Amino acid sequence: MDNTPTDKYLGYNIKRLRQRSKMTQSQLAEELGLSKQIISAYEKGRRTPSHGTLVKITKTLGTNMSELYSTGADPKYIDATGLSDEQIGMIFKLVQEMKKLNSQSSDDI
């Protein structure tokens, strides 16, 4: 299967919505009658669920197809595809510093 941008967002959204529902991959797999490995493959964009499975996912996670296929930017998600480990590390450090600054600013209020 080709790992298309749609598959990438779909997998990311399945993971995000599963976590929002406070479910583990194993719990979602059990609800859907699938294996944890298949859920992992969906979340990584390595496999695409059938339409029937997508319907079950939306019901189980309390969402809809539109949210599953959303390509909107999530502020907690940074696409670091093509960046070196060093560049990703720099981004991580920057995010940590910004969090510290935000924490200090809210303490001053």
C-alpha positions in Angstrom: 0.0 0.0 0.0 1.2 3.5 -0.8 1.6 5.7 2.3 -0.4 8.7 0.9 -1.0 11.9 2.9 -4.6 10.8 3.4 -3.4 7.6 5.0 -1.0 9.6 7.2 -3.7 11.9 8.4 -6.2 9.1 8.8 -3.7 7.1 11.0 -2.8 10.2 13.0 -6.5 11.0 13.6 -7.3 7.4 14.6 -4.5 7.6 17.2 -5.5 11.1 18.4 -9.2 10.2 18.7 -8.4 6.8 20.4 -6.2 8.6 23.0 -8.9 11.3 23.4 -11.2 8.4 24.3 -8.6 7.1 26.8 -8.4 3.8 25.0 -5.3 1.7 24.4 -4.6 0.1 21.0 -5.5 -3.2 22.6 -8.9 -1.9 23.9 -9.8 -0.5 20.5 -8.7 -3.7 18.8 -10.9 -5.7 21.1 -13.9 -3.4 20.5 -13.5 -3.8 16.7 -12.6 -7.5 16.7 -9.2 -6.9 15.3 -5.6 -7.3 16.5 -3.5 -4.7 18.2 -1.0 -5.0 15.3 -3.7 -4.0 12.8 -4.6 -0.9 14.9 -0.9 0.0 15.0 -0.6 -0.4 11.2 -3.7 1.9 10.8 -2.2 4.5 13.1 1.1 4.4 11.2 -0.6 4.7 7.9 0.7 1.3 6.8 -2.8 -0.1 6.3 -6.1 1.5 5.4 -9.2 0.3 7.2 -12.1 -0.9 5.1 -15.2 1.3 4.9 -17.0 -1.0 7.3 -14.1 -0.8 9.8 -14.1 2.9 9.5 -17.8 3.0 10.4 -17.1 0.9 13.4 -14.2 3.1 14.4 -16.3 6.2 14.3 -19.0 4.7 16.4 -16.5 3.3 19.0 -14.6 6.6 19.2 -17.7 8.8 19.1 -16.6 10.7 16.0 -17.5 11.0 12.3 -15.8 10.4 9.0 -15.1 14.1 8.5 -13.0 14.2 11.7 -11.2 10.9 10.8 -10.1 12.4 7.5 -9.4 15.9 8.7 -6.2 17.3 7.4 -6.4 20.4 9.5 -3.3 21.3 11.4 -3.3 20.1 14.9 -1.1 22.3 17.1 0.3 19.2 18.9 1.4 17.6 15.6 4.5 18.7 13.7 5.3 16.9 10.4 9.1 16.4 10.7 9.3 14.2 7.6 12.7 14.8 5.9 14.3 16.4 8.9 17.5 15.0 10.5 17.6 13.7 14.0 19.6 16.8 14.9 16.9 19.1 13.5 14.1 17.3 15.3 16.1 17.6 18.5 16.4 21.3 18.0 12.7 21.6 17.5 12.1 19.6 20.6 14.4 21.8 22.7 12.6 24.9 21.3 9.2 23.6 22.3 10.5 22.7 25.8 11.8 26.3 26.2 8.5 27.8 25.0 6.6 25.7 27.5 8.9 26.9 30.3 8.3 30.5 29.2 4.6 30.0 29.1 4.7 28.4 32.6 6.7 31.4 33.9 4.3 33.9 32.3 1.3 32.3 33.8 2.9 32.3 37.3 3.4 36.0 37.0 -0.3 36.7 36.6 
